[in-house]
Amino acid sequence: MPRHPRPSPRASAPRRHRGFTLVEVMVALLIMAVLTTMAWQGIDGLMRAREGAERSGEVALRLGTVMAQWEQDLTQIQQSNAAPGLKFDGASLRMTRRGPGGIQLVVWTLQEGTWYRWAAPPVTRIQDLQEWWIRSQQWAAIRGDALKMLEQVETQQVYFFRGNAWSNAQSTGDVEQPPSPPPDGGGGTQIGGENEALPTGVRLVLKLPTGLLTRDLLVRPSQ
C-alpha cells in the first residue's frame, strides 16, 4: 500500500496577515500632519488675501467719499465781509460756504491723529456767522458735533496757489474788497482783519500709514 508524504507543519499552518508596525503608523501620522498643515496654510493665506482686499476696498471707498465732501466744500466757498472765505491756522482749515439756508462755516481739522469735519448751521446774519467762527476756534466747543472723516492721519499740510506758485497757506495773501455782504442783518468788521483774496487753488497733503495723499483743487467761489 503506497504511503503518502506527510505535509510539513509550515505548509499546513494558516498564513498570517502582516500588520503595521508602530514606526510605520507614526510615519503615516507624521505625513498626514504635514499635509494637513500645508493645506491649512494655503487656506489661511487665501483668507488673509481676501480680507486684505476687502480692507483695501473699504479704505479706497472711504477716501473717495471723504475727498468728495472736501471738494464739495471748497467749490461752494462764499466770500463775505463777516469772516474769511478760507483760512488755515496750521491745524484747522476754516471756510465759509453757500448753503441752502444761508452761509455755513465748515472746519476741517486734525486732532490727535484723526481728521474731523465740523459744520455750523447755515445763518443769514453777520453776527451769527462771527459767533460761530469764534466758537469754532475752541476744539472742545465743537468736538461733540464733529464727524470723524479719516483716522491714523499723521500730518496735514495745506498750500494755496497764489501768483503762479504754491505757497504756505498761513502766509498773507492779497487784500481785496469783498462783494456785498451775503448775510443780512448785524454789523461789525470782518473777523481776522482785512479780507484776503481767495487763492486760485488749494493743495491738501495728508500723511497716512499707506503713504502721502495729495489732492489739488481749483477754487471757484460761489456767486
C-alpha positions in Angstrom: 0.0 0.0 0.0 1.6 3.3 -1.1 2.3 5.8 1.6 1.6 9.5 1.0 4.1 12.0 2.2 3.2 13.8 5.4 2.7 17.5 4.9 5.1 19.7 6.7 3.8 21.8 9.7 4.8 25.0 7.9 2.8 24.1 4.8 -0.3 23.2 6.7 -0.3 26.2 9.1 -2.6 29.1 8.1 -0.9 32.2 6.7 -1.0 35.1 9.0 -1.6 38.7 7.6 1.2 41.1 8.5 0.1 44.3 10.3 1.6 47.8 10.6 4.4 48.4 13.0 4.4 51.3 15.4 7.1 53.0 13.4 5.0 52.8 10.2 1.9 54.2 12.0 3.9 57.1 13.4 5.4 57.9 9.9 1.9 57.8 8.4 0.6 60.1 11.0 3.5 62.5 10.5 2.9 62.6 6.8 -0.8 63.3 7.3 0.0 66.1 9.8 2.4 67.7 7.3 -0.2 67.6 4.5 -2.9 69.0 6.8 -0.6 71.9 7.9 0.2 72.7 4.3 -3.4 72.6 3.3 -4.4 74.9 6.3 -1.6 77.3 5.4 -2.9 77.5 1.9 -6.5 78.2 3.1 -5.3 80.7 5.7 -3.3 82.5 3.0 -6.3 82.7 0.8 -8.5 84.1 3.6 -5.9 86.7 4.6 -5.6 87.8 0.9 -9.3 88.1 0.7 -9.6 90.1 4.0 -6.7 92.3 2.8 -8.5 93.0 -0.5 -11.7 93.8 1.3 -10.0 96.2 3.7 -8.2 97.9 0.8 -11.6 98.3 -1.0 -13.2 99.8 2.1 -10.3 102.2 2.6 -10.5 103.3 -1.1 -14.2 103.8 -0.8 -13.8 105.8 2.4 -11.1 108.0 0.9 -13.3 108.6 -2.2 -16.3 109.7 0.0 -14.1 112.0 2.2 -12.4 113.6 -0.8 -15.8 114.2 -2.5 -17.0 116.1 0.6 -13.8 118.0 0.7 -14.1 119.1 -2.9 -17.8 120.0 -2.4 -17.0 122.3 0.4 -14.2 124.1 -1.5 -16.3 124.5 -4.6 -19.0 126.3 -2.6 -16.8 128.9 -0.9 -18.6 132.2 -0.3 -16.7 135.4 0.4 -18.2 137.8 2.8 -17.3 140.9 4.9 -18.1 138.9 8.1 -15.4 136.2 8.1 -12.6 135.0 5.8 -13.7 132.7 3.0 -10.7 130.4 3.6 -8.3 130.4 6.5 -5.7 127.9 7.7 -4.0 128.1 11.1 -1.8 125.1 10.9 -4.2 122.6 12.4 -7.6 123.7 11.1 -8.9 124.9 7.7 -12.0 127.1 8.1 -14.1 128.1 5.2 -17.5 129.8 4.7 -19.7 128.2 2.0 -23.0 128.9 0.5 -25.7 126.6 1.8 -29.4 126.2 1.1 -30.3 128.3 4.2 -27.6 130.9 4.1 -23.8 131.0 4.9 -22.3 128.0 6.6 -19.0 127.7 8.4 -17.1 124.5 7.8 -14.0 123.4 9.7 -11.6 120.6 8.6 -9.2 119.9 11.5 -6.6 117.3 12.5 -6.8 116.4 16.2 -4.8 113.6 17.8 -4.3 111.6 14.6 -7.9 111.9 13.4 -9.2 114.2 10.6 -12.5 115.7 11.5 -15.1 117.8 9.7 -17.4 120.1 11.6 -20.1 122.3 10.1 -22.2 125.0 11.7 -25.8 125.5 10.8 -26.5 128.0 7.9 -27.0 131.5 9.1 -28.3 134.7 7.5 -26.9 137.3 10.0 -23.3 138.5 10.1 -23.3 138.4 13.9 -24.3 134.7 13.9 -21.6 133.8 11.5 -19.0 135.6 13.5 -20.1 133.9 16.7 -19.8 130.5 15.1 -16.3 131.5 13.8 -15.2 132.4 17.3 -16.7 129.3 18.8 -15.0 127.0 16.2 -11.6 128.2 17.4 -12.2 126.2 20.6 -12.0 122.5 19.8 -13.7 121.5 23.0 -16.7 123.5 22.0 -17.3 121.8 18.7 -15.8 118.3 19.2 -19.1 116.7 20.2 -20.6 117.6 16.8 -17.5 116.9 14.6 -17.6 113.9 12.3 -14.6 111.6 12.0 -13.5 111.5 8.4 -10.2 109.7 8.5 -8.2 108.0 11.2 -4.4 107.4 11.5 -3.5 110.7 9.9 0.0 111.7 11.0 0.2 115.2 9.4 -1.9 117.6 7.5 -0.5 120.3 5.2 -2.3 122.9 3.2 -0.9 125.0 0.4 -2.5 127.9 -1.5 -1.8 128.6 -5.2 -1.1 132.4 -5.5 0.8 134.3 -8.1 1.6 131.2 -10.2 3.2 129.3 -7.3 2.3 127.2 -4.4 2.9 128.8 -1.0 2.3 128.2 2.7 -1.4 128.6 3.4 -0.6 130.6 6.5 1.2 133.3 4.6 -0.6 136.6 4.0 -2.4 136.9 0.6 -3.6 139.8 -1.4 -6.3 142.0 0.1 -9.5 142.6 -1.9 -12.7 144.4 -1.4 -15.4 141.8 -0.7 -18.7 141.9 -2.6 -21.9 142.9 -0.9 -22.4 141.0 2.4 -24.4 137.9 1.8 -25.8 137.5 5.4 -28.5 140.0 6.2 -28.6 141.9 9.4 -25.9 142.6 12.0 -22.8 144.5 11.5 -19.2 144.8 12.5 -15.8 144.3 10.9 -14.6 141.0 9.5 -13.0 138.5 11.8 -9.3 138.1 11.1 -8.6 141.6 9.8 -8.7 142.6 6.2 -10.4 140.4 3.6 -7.8 138.4 1.7 -8.4 137.3 -1.9 -9.1 133.7 -2.3 -6.3 131.6 -3.7 -6.6 130.1 -7.2 -6.1 126.6 -5.9 -5.8 124.5 -2.7 -3.4 121.6 -2.2 -4.1 119.1 0.6 -1.3 116.7 1.7 -2.2 114.1 4.3 0.4 111.6 5.6 -1.3 108.2 6.0 0.0 104.8 7.0 0.0 103.9 3.3 1.8 107.0 2.2 1.1 110.6 1.2 -2.3 111.6 -0.1 -2.1 114.7 -2.2 -5.2 116.4 -3.7 -5.2 119.7 -5.7 -8.4 121.5 -6.3 -9.3 124.6 -8.2 -11.1 127.2 -6.1 -14.3 128.6 -7.7 -16.1 130.9 -5.4 -19.8 130.6 -5.2 -21.7 133.5 -6.7 
